[in-house]
Amino acid sequence: MDTGTSFLLGDPNSIQLISRIIGADFRTGDMSCAHLNNLKSFWISLGGFKFEIAPEHYVYRDPEKKTCSSAWVPSYDSPFWVLGDSFLRAYYAVFDMKDKKVGLAPINMPLRHF
């Protein structure tokens, strides 16, 4: 996870497949805004827990230009995935540097009174 990265970086083969699924151009990330309501969420597994990446988190919309682009970006320099702001805006993240842990909770989690 990286708060200094806006995108979701991953291996080029996986990103190419994701781009094909969502109808984005693999090289530029450009995609049509016409079918956003038909896009599905992706789920990733971290530490045995599943985390949703919804279309509103992996598609950037520019209402002024009326364009859309994918936040899924191929990483040619890194052998691991980087979950940037596109992922982190959906989750509260707590970084425990002492014990080398990260805690995550959905931002839209309902408030419970005990």
Beta strands, then each sheet from edge to edge (+ up, - down):
strand 1: 8-10
strand 2: 30-31
strand 3: 42-46
strand 4: 49-53
strand 5: 59-62
strand 6: 67-70
strand 7: 72-74
strand 8: 82-83
strand 9: 91-96
strand 10: 101-106
sheet 1: 7+ 1+ 8-
sheet 2: 2+ 6- 5+
sheet 3: 3+ 4-
sheet 4: 9+ 10-
end
